[in-house]
Amino acid sequence: MSRGSGADAIRQSAVPAPRGAELPLPPASVPAGPRDGDIADGLEETYWSVYDGAASKATVGQILARLPRIVRQIGQLAWNTDRTATFAVVVLQLASAAMTAFGLMASVAVLRELFAEGPTPDRVRAAIPQLLVVVGFLSARALLEAGVAVAQARVTPKIRTALETEFLTLTAHVRLEVVDDADWHDEAYRANDRGLFYARQIVGQVVSLAAALLGLVGTAGVLGVLHPALLPLLLLSVLPVGAAAVRSARARFHSFKRWNTLQRRVRVFSWLLLERDAAAELRSDTAQGALLDEHSRLTTRIAEEDTRLGVSSAGLTLAGRAVGGIGTGITYTALGAMLIAGWLPLAAGAGAVLAIQAAQSSLTRLVDVSHLVYEHAMWVDDLLAFQERCRTLQPRRSGLPAPETVKTITLEDVSFTYPGKDTPALNGISMSLHAGQTVAFVGVNGSGKSTCARLLAGLYEPQDGGTVRWDGVDVLDMDAESLQARVGCVLQDPVRFPFSALANLTVSRGTLTEADPQRALDAARASGAEQVIAGLPDRWEALLSKRFRGGQELSAGQWAKVAVARGLYKNAPVLLLDEPTASMDPRAEHAVYEAVLRDTPRPDQITVLISHRLASVVACDRIFVFDGGRVIESGTHQELMDLGGEYAGMFTLQADGYRAEAGEAV
């Protein structure tokens, strides 16, 4: 066939008729994003922003009601991690608060001496001992606060380390079908990105919360000692300040949520302008100007939003201070009346002023930290709840160890449905595989080939009463991880481990540092990775990642050879090859199949090949044809061709395609 006739045939092929309503002409212009209203409204809420702004919606009562439970929870985490340091934080924080109260009382004593009758030099000299006491209390408080910081520095990293270690241990071992669930995936990233981050911060926040609360209680106690009537004055002074602080805190939290969402929209354009994968097409389309214009429009909107929020925050602060100032004025007026009436000595009145000012500062800090603790505790709760869920999703760690070798693997009426799906990926599969055989799974995308392979590997478990047996033993009676250790998997999109070339092989046997040299060399030769590794600057020790100084970058085909070598190095009784050569050139693909499937057959190994290139499965001992989650045909290549069914049709179609290409090339 000539090139011209081939092109004509393509042009003359029928175009599928559109389904449903006819598509109208598009508009002549459309906005690149939302132009009116809130830019944030056009974006879906991300997994990591679920609780952002929660404190701005909660009432004061809700926050106060939840704080005791939060403090207990964080205290329990700290206690379980380092009891000595936690005990030290509590004791030293209480002592520091006591020093603050004693220092305030000592300040009143200093004022009493200064306001006493007599010559000024005599009053100053009389106040010196009390002044030294004040200095002593303040110095003691500084030392105690330093002790709190030291103890906190000991316990906080340990909490983070313990939680992170447990989190990664649990998530790394959950069953594979759980990881395939998108909701679980989002929860995992949310717990990692936010839960672990705030678990580290919240300890210091709880300590600050306790310090502010104890400071407020301490000043109230001092005022009660000076005169009980001063306590209502304290409320009159601090409540307006507290109300303003609450409004200001809520505005900040709401602002943070909006700012985060707005920045996400801008990052879309920043990412496109910087992304390596987009660079060639971006320049080919000369689209830089269009993206930069939209980026500029969005950043201008964000700047306007920042200004609006800043002005709003300044107004709230001013209103709070105005109301607080009125309350403070009323307080000081009442305090003056008490002094005039003789209810309170002048020194006690001056001390009351100091206490009220300290109480206002403590209350403002208490409100701010309460909002932080309330919101951040949600992330920590999320993390702990996620870890608890993961504990119920672990693989079996009891039962028989999987055998070192297997003669026959039998699947009987096996079915499997992915989480969140209505249609089963496998529906009543039955087959037997024998040691020394090379079998192939073929079929269209989504027919169940890879799912069946993962069931063989112990990565999934059969459902609805189906069984997978190794030499007659149900895999559900075996330790799951020992079963997975007996299967070598080579996938179409292998993990590109940022390790040395040698570690990229040995990781299949659970180690990055120990190797069997001869086995590694044999695997590299059989897979075609020998020439890849030999061409690296440090050969076996070369780091395969550009993240490291001097690291090497491999092509997709070279990574595929390394992945095949990794599967061969594992030396498992079952070897699964799921489209392992999809990214290789024809010569490399042929060499891999010759080495793995033909040159060195192992009588004690079951080899399963999944491939869309049917020429590679011709020599397999048995071919299983999948369609719609079922095996519709099985047999040798010749038996299936003689059958004239689905396999024969697919093989003939591919063969005709190659013949047509060969004819056009002539």
C-alpha positions in Angstrom: 0.0 0.0 0.0 1.3 3.4 -0.9 1.4 6.3 1.6 -1.1 8.2 -0.5 -3.7 5.4 -0.5 -3.2 5.0 3.3 -3.9 8.6 3.9 -6.9 8.5 1.5 -8.3 5.6 3.5 -8.0 7.5 6.7 -9.7 10.6 5.2 -12.5 8.4 3.8 -13.1 6.5 7.1 -16.5 7.3 8.7 -16.6 9.9 11.4 -18.7 8.8 14.4 -22.0 10.7 14.6 -22.3 12.9 17.6 -24.5 11.6 20.4 -27.2 13.7 22.0 -27.8 17.4 21.2 -25.7 19.1 18.6 -22.8 21.2 20.0 -23.3 24.9 19.3 -20.6 27.4 18.3 -18.5 28.5 21.3 -18.6 32.1 22.4 -16.1 34.6 20.9 -14.6 35.3 24.4 -14.7 33.8 27.8 -13.1 34.9 31.1 -10.0 32.9 32.2 -11.6 32.7 35.7 -14.2 34.2 38.0 -14.4 38.0 37.5 -17.1 39.0 39.9 -17.7 38.2 43.5 -15.3 36.1 45.5 -12.5 34.5 43.4 -12.4 31.7 45.9 -15.9 30.6 44.9 -14.6 29.1 41.7 -12.4 26.6 43.4 -13.2 23.3 45.1 -12.2 23.0 48.7 -9.0 21.1 49.0 -8.3 18.2 51.4 -5.8 20.4 53.3 -8.2 23.3 53.9 -11.1 21.5 55.5 -10.7 23.1 58.9 -9.2 26.4 57.9 -11.4 29.2 59.3 -13.3 27.0 61.7 -12.4 29.2 64.6 -14.0 32.2 62.8 -17.3 30.3 62.8 -17.3 28.9 66.4 -19.0 30.8 69.2 -17.1 31.7 72.3 -19.1 29.1 74.2 -18.1 26.4 71.8 -14.4 27.3 72.1 -14.5 27.4 75.9 -16.4 24.1 76.1 -13.9 22.3 73.9 -10.7 23.7 75.4 -10.5 21.4 78.5 -10.8 18.3 76.3 -8.1 19.6 74.0 -5.8 20.3 76.9 -6.3 16.8 78.3 -5.7 15.2 74.9 -2.5 17.1 74.3 -1.4 16.5 77.9 -2.0 12.8 77.4 0.1 12.8 74.2 2.9 14.6 76.0 2.7 12.3 79.0 2.9 9.2 76.9 5.9 10.6 75.1 8.1 12.0 77.9 6.6 12.0 81.4 9.5 13.7 83.0 9.5 16.7 80.6 5.7 16.9 80.7 5.7 17.0 84.5 8.4 19.6 84.4 6.4 21.8 82.1 3.3 21.7 84.4 5.2 22.3 87.6 7.4 25.1 86.2 4.4 26.8 84.5 2.5 26.8 87.8 5.5 28.1 89.6 6.0 30.8 87.0 2.4 32.0 87.4 2.9 32.1 91.1 6.0 34.2 90.7 4.0 36.6 88.6 1.3 37.0 91.3 3.9 37.3 94.1 5.8 39.9 92.0 2.6 41.9 91.7 2.0 41.7 95.4 5.6 42.8 96.0 5.1 45.7 93.7 2.2 46.8 95.8 4.4 46.6 98.8 7.0 48.8 97.0 4.2 51.3 96.2 3.0 51.3 99.8 6.5 52.3 101.0 6.8 55.0 98.3 3.4 56.5 99.2 3.9 56.4 102.9 4.4 59.6 104.9 7.9 61.0 105.5 10.8 62.4 103.6 11.3 61.1 100.1 14.8 59.7 100.7 13.6 57.7 103.6 10.6 56.3 101.7 12.9 55.3 98.8 15.3 53.6 101.2 12.4 51.8 102.9 11.2 50.5 99.5 14.5 49.1 98.4 14.1 45.7 100.3 10.7 45.2 98.7 12.1 46.3 95.3 14.7 43.6 95.7 12.0 41.1 96.4 10.2 42.2 93.2 13.5 41.7 91.3 13.9 38.3 92.9 10.4 37.2 91.9 10.9 38.5 88.3 14.3 36.8 88.0 12.7 33.5 89.4 9.9 33.8 86.8 12.5 34.3 84.0 14.4 31.2 85.2 11.1 29.2 85.4 10.0 30.3 82.0 13.4 29.2 80.6 12.8 25.9 82.3 9.4 25.6 80.7 11.0 26.3 77.3 13.7 23.7 77.8 11.2 21.0 79.0 8.9 22.0 76.1 11.8 21.7 73.7 12.3 18.2 74.9 8.8 16.9 74.7 7.5 18.7 71.5 9.9 17.0 69.0 9.3 13.6 70.6 5.5 14.0 70.1 6.0 14.9 66.5 8.5 12.0 66.0 6.3 9.5 67.7 3.2 10.5 65.8 5.0 10.7 62.4 6.6 7.3 62.9 3.3 5.7 63.8 1.5 7.5 61.0 4.0 6.4 58.3 4.2 2.8 59.7 0.4 2.5 59.6 -0.1 4.1 56.2 2.8 2.2 54.6 1.2 -1.1 55.5 -2.5 -0.7 54.9 -3.9 -3.0 52.4 -3.5 -2.0 48.7 -7.2 -1.7 48.0 -7.5 0.9 50.7 -4.8 3.1 49.1 -6.8 2.9 45.8 -9.6 4.7 47.6 -9.4 8.4 46.7 -11.1 9.5 49.9 -8.6 7.6 52.0 -5.8 9.1 50.0 -7.0 12.6 50.7 -7.3 11.8 54.4 -3.8 10.5 54.4 -2.3 13.6 52.8 -4.5 15.9 55.1 -3.2 14.1 58.2 0.4 14.3 56.9 0.3 17.9 55.7 -1.7 19.4 58.5 -2.1 17.0 61.4 1.6 16.3 61.9 2.5 20.0 61.4 0.0 21.3 64.0 0.7 18.4 66.4 4.2 19.9 66.8 2.9 23.5 67.2 0.0 22.8 69.5 2.1 21.8 72.5 3.6 25.3 72.7 0.2 26.8 72.1 -1.3 24.9 75.0 1.5 26.0 77.2 0.9 29.6 76.1 -2.8 29.1 76.7 -2.1 27.9 80.3 0.3 30.7 80.9 -2.3 33.3 79.8 -5.0 31.7 81.9 -2.9 31.3 85.0 -1.7 35.0 84.5 -5.4 36.1 84.4 -6.3 34.0 87.5 -3.2 35.3 89.3 -4.0 38.9 88.7 -7.7 38.3 89.7 -6.4 36.7 92.9 -4.2 39.7 93.7 -7.1 42.1 93.1 -9.2 39.9 95.4 -6.6 40.2 98.1 -6.4 44.0 97.7 -10.1 44.4 97.8 -13.0 42.1 96.8 -14.8 45.1 95.1 -11.9 45.2 92.6 -13.0 42.0 90.9 -16.2 43.4 89.3 -14.0 46.3 88.1 -11.6 43.8 86.5 -14.5 42.3 84.5 -15.6 45.7 83.5 -12.1 46.5 82.2 -11.2 43.2 80.5 -14.5 42.1 78.9 -14.6 44.9 76.2 -11.0 44.1 75.4 -11.8 40.4 75.2 -14.8 41.0 72.9 -12.6 43.1 70.6 -9.9 40.4 70.7 -12.5 37.8 69.7 -13.7 39.8 66.7 -10.2 40.5 65.6 -9.2 36.8 65.9 -12.2 35.7 63.9 -11.4 38.2 61.2 -7.8 37.0 61.0 -8.9 33.3 60.7 -11.4 34.2 58.0 -8.8 36.2 56.2 -6.3 33.3 56.3 -8.8 30.9 54.7 -9.6 33.4 51.9 -5.9 34.2 51.3 -5.1 30.5 51.0 -7.8 29.9 48.5 -6.9 33.0 46.4 -3.3 31.9 46.3 -4.3 28.5 44.9 -5.7 30.2 41.9 -2.5 32.2 41.3 -0.3 29.1 41.8 -2.1 27.5 38.8 -0.6 30.1 36.5 2.8 30.2 38.4 3.0 26.4 38.0 2.3 26.5 34.3 4.9 29.2 33.8 7.6 27.3 35.7 6.7 23.7 35.0 9.3 21.8 32.9 6.7 19.5 31.3 4.7 22.5 30.1 7.7 24.6 28.9 8.0 23.3 25.3 4.2 23.6 24.5 4.0 27.0 26.2 6.7 28.4 24.0 5.4 26.7 20.9 2.0 28.2 21.4 3.6 31.6 22.5 1.1 31.5 25.4 3.4 33.1 28.0 1.7 36.5 27.5 -1.8 35.2 28.0 -0.8 33.4 31.2 1.1 36.4 32.5 -1.9 38.7 31.9 -4.2 36.4 33.9 -1.6 36.1 36.7 -1.3 39.9 36.9 -5.1 40.2 37.0 -5.3 37.8 39.9 -2.5 39.2 41.9 -4.1 42.6 41.6 -7.3 41.2 42.9 -5.4 39.6 45.8 -3.6 42.8 46.6 -7.0 44.6 46.7 -8.4 41.9 49.0 -5.3 42.2 51.3 -5.8 45.9 51.5 -9.5 45.5 52.3 -8.9 43.0 55.0 -6.1 45.1 56.5 -8.3 48.2 56.7 -11.1 46.0 58.1 -8.8 44.6 60.8 -7.5 48.1 61.6 -11.1 49.2 62.1 -11.9 46.3 64.3 -8.8 46.9 66.4 -9.7 50.6 66.8 -13.3 49.8 67.8 -12.1 47.3 70.3 -9.7 49.7 71.8 -12.3 52.4 71.9 -14.8 50.2 73.7 -12.0 48.8 75.9 -10.9 52.4 76.6 -14.4 53.3 77.8 -14.5 50.3 80.1 -11.0 51.1 81.4 -12.1 54.7 81.9 -15.1 53.6 83.9 -12.9 51.2 85.9 -10.4 53.9 86.7 -13.2 56.3 87.7 -14.6 53.7 90.0 -11.2 53.0 91.4 -10.7 56.8 92.0 -14.0 56.9 93.8 -12.9 54.0 96.0 -9.7 55.9 96.9 -11.6 59.1 97.7 -14.0 57.2 99.9 -11.1 55.6 101.7 -12.1 52.1 100.8 -8.6 51.5 99.3 -5.2 52.8 100.1 -3.4 54.7 97.4 -0.7 52.0 97.1 -3.3 49.3 96.6 -5.0 51.5 94.0 -1.8 51.8 92.1 -1.2 48.1 92.4 -4.8 47.5 91.1 -3.9 49.6 88.0 -0.9 47.3 87.3 -3.0 44.2 87.8 -5.8 45.4 85.5 -3.3 46.2 82.8 -1.6 42.8 83.2 -5.1 41.1 83.1 -6.0 42.9 79.9 -2.8 41.7 78.2 -3.3 38.1 79.5 -6.9 38.1 78.3 -6.0 39.3 74.8 -3.3 36.6 74.6 -5.8 34.0 75.9 -8.4 34.8 73.2 -5.8 34.6 70.4 -4.3 31.4 71.6 -7.7 29.9 72.3 -8.7 30.3 68.7 -5.4 28.8 67.5 -5.7 25.9 69.8 -9.4 25.3 68.9 -8.7 25.2 65.1 -5.4 23.3 65.3 -6.8 20.7 67.6 -9.2 19.8 64.8 -6.2 18.8 62.7 -4.7 16.8 65.5 -8.0 15.1 66.1 -8.1 14.3 62.4 -4.7 12.8 62.5 -5.4 10.6 65.6 -8.8 9.5 64.1 -7.0 8.6 60.8 -4.4 6.6 62.6 -7.1 4.7 64.5 -8.8 4.0 61.2 -5.5 2.7 59.7 -5.1 0.3 62.6 -8.2 -1.5 61.4 -7.0 -1.7 57.8 -3.7 -3.5 58.3 -2.9 -6.8 56.5 -3.0 -10.1 58.3 0.1 -10.5 60.5 -0.9 -13.9 61.8 -1.3 -17.3 60.2 1.1 -19.6 58.3 4.2 -18.1 56.6 4.0 -18.4 52.8 6.0 -21.3 51.3 9.5 -20.7 49.9 8.4 -22.5 46.7 5.0 -23.3 45.1 4.0 -25.9 42.6 0.5 -24.9 41.8 -1.6 -21.7 42.4 -5.3 -22.2 42.0 -8.0 -19.5 41.7 -11.6 -20.7 42.3 -14.5 -18.4 41.5 -12.5 -15.3 42.5 -14.3 -11.9 42.4 -13.1 -8.4 43.3 -14.7 -5.0 43.3 -12.7 -1.8 44.0 -13.9 0.5 46.8 -16.5 3.0 45.6 -17.2 1.0 42.4 -20.4 -0.8 41.5 -19.0 -3.0 38.7 -16.7 -5.8 39.7 -13.2 -5.7 38.2 -13.1 -9.5 38.4 -16.2 -11.7 38.3 -15.9 -15.4 39.0 -12.3 -16.1 37.8 -11.0 -19.7 37.9 -7.6 -20.9 36.7 -4.6 -23.0 37.7 -1.0 -22.0 37.3 1.9 -24.4 37.6 5.6 -24.1 38.3 7.8 -24.0 35.2 5.0 -22.3 33.2 5.0 -19.0 31.5 1.4 -17.7 31.2 0.0 -14.6 29.7 -3.0 -12.4 30.6 -4.3 -10.5 27.6 -7.4 -8.3 26.9 -8.5 -4.7 26.5 -7.9 -2.1 29.1 -10.0 -2.5 32.2 -10.7 -6.2 31.4 -9.3 -7.4 34.8 -5.8 -8.5 33.9 -3.8 -6.4 36.4 -6.4 -6.9 39.1 -6.0 -10.7 38.7 -2.3 -10.4 38.8 -2.5 -8.4 42.1 -4.7 -11.1 43.6 -2.0 -13.6 42.7 0.6 -11.4 44.4 -1.4 -11.2 47.6 -1.9 -7.4 47.2 -5.6 -7.9 47.0 -7.8 -10.6 48.6 -10.7 -12.4 46.9 -14.2 -11.4 47.8 -17.6 -13.1 47.8 -16.3 -16.5 48.8 -13.7 -17.0 46.1 -10.4 -18.6 47.0 -6.7 -18.3 46.0 -4.7 -21.4 47.0 -1.0 -22.0 47.0 -0.5 -25.8 46.9 -3.9 -26.3 48.3 -3.5 -23.7 51.2 -5.9 -20.8 51.2 -3.9 -17.5 51.1 -6.3 -16.1 53.8 -4.7 -18.6 56.2 -1.2 -17.1 55.5 0.6 -14.1 56.8 -0.1 -11.4 54.1 3.3 -9.8 54.0 5.2 -13.1 53.8 3.0 -14.0 50.8 3.9 -10.7 49.1 7.5 -11.4 49.7 7.2 -14.5 47.5 6.1 -12.6 44.4 8.3 -10.4 42.2 6.3 -7.6 40.5 7.5 -5.6 37.5 5.0 -2.9 36.6 4.5 -0.7 33.6 5.2 2.5 35.5 7.8 1.4 38.0 8.9 3.5 41.0 12.0 5.5 40.3 13.7 5.1 43.6 16.1 8.0 44.4 18.7 5.6 45.5 21.9 4.1 44.1 21.6 1.8 41.1 22.4 -1.2 43.3 19.8 -0.2 45.9 17.2 0.1 43.1 17.7 -3.7 42.8 18.1 -4.8 46.4 15.1 -2.8 47.6 13.0 -5.7 46.2 14.4 -7.8 49.1 13.8 -5.2 51.7 17.2 -3.7 52.0 19.0 -0.6 50.6 22.5 -1.5 51.9 23.1 -5.2 51.6 23.4 -7.0 48.3 24.2 -10.4 46.7 26.8 -9.3 44.1 26.4 -12.2 41.7 22.6 -12.2 41.8 22.6 -8.4 41.1 24.9 -8.8 38.1 22.9 -11.8 36.7 19.7 -9.7 37.1 21.2 -6.7 35.4 22.4 -8.9 32.5 19.1 -10.7 32.0 17.1 -7.4 32.0 19.4 -5.4 29.8 20.2 -3.0 32.7 23.9 -4.0 32.6 24.7 -1.5 29.9 22.7 1.2 31.6 24.5 0.8 34.9 27.9 0.4 33.2 27.4 3.7 31.5 26.9 5.6 34.8 29.8 7.6 36.3 29.8 5.6 39.5 28.2 2.5 38.1 26.5 0.5 40.9 26.9 3.4 43.4 25.5 6.1 41.0 22.6 7.9 42.5 19.6 7.7 40.2 18.0 11.1 41.0 18.8 14.7 40.0 17.8 15.7 43.5 21.3 14.9 44.6 24.5 16.5 43.6 26.0 14.4 40.8 22.8 12.4 40.5 21.9 10.7 37.2 18.7 10.9 35.2 17.6 7.8 33.3 15.2 7.6 30.3 11.8 5.8 30.7 13.3 2.8 28.8 16.3 2.6 31.0 14.2 2.8 34.1 12.1 -0.1 32.7 15.3 -2.2 32.4 16.2 -1.4 36.0 12.7 -2.3 37.1 12.9 -5.7 35.4 16.3 -6.3 37.0 14.7 -5.4 40.4 12.0 -8.1 39.8 14.6 -10.7 38.8 16.8 -9.9 41.7 14.0 -10.7 44.1 14.3 -14.3 42.9 10.7 -15.1 44.0 8.8 -18.3 43.1 6.2 -16.1 41.3 7.2 -13.4 38.8 4.6 -10.9 37.5 5.5 -8.8 34.5 2.8 -6.2 33.9 3.6 -4.4 30.6 7.3 -4.3 31.6 8.6 -3.3 28.2 6.0 -0.7 27.2 8.6 2.1 27.2 11.5 0.1 25.7 12.6 0.3 22.1 12.0 -2.9 20.0 15.5 -4.2 20.3 15.5 -3.9 24.1 12.0 -5.4 24.4 13.1 -8.4 22.3 16.2 -8.9 24.4 14.2 -8.8 27.7 11.6 -11.3 26.5 14.4 -13.6 25.1 16.2 -13.5 28.5 13.3 -13.7 30.9 10.8 -15.8 29.0 13.0 -18.1 26.8 16.7 -18.2 27.6 16.6 -19.0 31.3 13.3 -20.6 32.2 13.1 -21.7 35.8 11.3 -25.0 36.5 10.4 -23.8 40.1 9.0 -20.4 39.0 5.6 -19.3 37.7 5.9 -16.4 35.3 2.9 -14.3 34.5 3.1 -11.8 31.6 0.6 -9.1 31.0 0.9 -7.5 27.6 -1.0 -5.7 24.8 1.7 -6.6 22.3 0.5 -10.1 21.4 3.6 -11.0 19.5 5.3 -11.2 22.9 2.9 -13.9 24.3 3.1 -16.3 21.3 5.6 -18.6 23.1 3.8 -18.6 26.4 2.6 -22.0 27.7 -0.9 -20.8 28.3 -2.8 -17.6 27.4 -5.8 -16.3 29.3 -8.0 -13.8 27.5 -9.9 -11.4 29.8 -13.0 -9.4 29.0 -15.3 -7.6 31.4 -13.7 -9.2 34.5 -14.0 -12.7 33.2 -11.8 -15.2 31.4 -13.5 -15.8 28.1 -10.8 -17.9 26.4 -7.6 -19.8 27.4 -5.1 -22.1 25.7 -1.9 -21.9 23.7 -1.4 -19.4 20.9 -2.2 -22.0 18.3 -5.2 -23.3 20.1 -6.6 -19.8 20.4 -5.9 -19.0 16.8 -7.7 -22.2 15.7 -10.6 -21.2 17.9 -11.1 -18.0 15.9 -12.4 -16.0 18.8 -11.4 -12.8 20.6 -7.7 -13.6 20.8 -7.5 -14.5 17.2 -9.2 -11.3 16.2 -6.9 -9.1 18.3 -3.8 -10.9 17.1 -4.8 -10.7 13.4 -5.6 -7.0 13.8 -2.2 -6.3 15.2 -0.4 -8.5 12.7 -2.3 -6.7 9.8 -1.2 -3.4 11.2 2.4 -4.4 11.1 2.1 -5.8 7.6 0.4 -2.5 6.5 3.2 -0.5 8.0 5.8 -2.7 6.4 4.0 -2.3 3.0 4.0 1.5 3.3 7.7 1.5 4.1 8.5 -0.4 1.0 
